């Protein structure tokens, strides 16, 4: 593994098994594989971006590290139902999300489908979701996939990721951008009049050579490495805070610029 740094309502509530037949979701996958997100995406992005800026003082760090073209997998931690919006609100790429199938119910299923979201059938080995993700990436798109699979219940990062992120990275060879979302686990505190400060930091892209049929061990190895990068980013925000991380990033940029100037005059 060489690596280069770069219908029927049989639905369980919450995170349980979705008992609707697989055929129920075919139309959503078909749309995601063949059509780009439409105006629904932009409307939701603008509205949730304003909400995030106003109430949660959301800011991004190093968003320029997200490649502006070509296949990209964004790999964030997952602490809140708002993470979709925090992740995508302030970057130019249209981000396509793999979301739990329970969300696909009227009337919001229209917004999800037309906004670029496609279902992952909970409680099943859903290869259709991976086919859709691979198709989007083959077309040069940008897909978000949470390293931990499901949302953290206590706001802490999981010990280990799920292998799915490693599987998608290896099968597609797409650039993977680790992302730390800090503070989002407390967004429900708005009910108490508390609005946490949310920061999203993007890491350096990583790419692996393509493997058509990676073993589970290979999937987990890549997933562990991606999630390790997420943990480093999240740990920096936890210990240094937004201002501290911004100061460190700016200093690194100054060092890089000086290095480039020396190399140019050498």
Protein Blocks (a to p, Z undefined) as FASTA:
>chain_A
ZZddehjacbcehjbccfbdfklmmmmmmmmmmpccdfklmmmmmmmmmmmmmmnopace
hklmpcfedjdddddddfbfklmmmmmmmcfbdcdddddfklmccfklmmmmmnopacdd
ehiacfklmmmmmmmmmnopacdddfklpacfklpacfbdcfklmmmmmmnopacddddd
ehjlmmmmmmnopacdddddddddddddddfbacfklmmmmmmmmmmmmmmmmmmmmmno
mmlmmmmmmmmmmmmmmmmmmmmmZZ
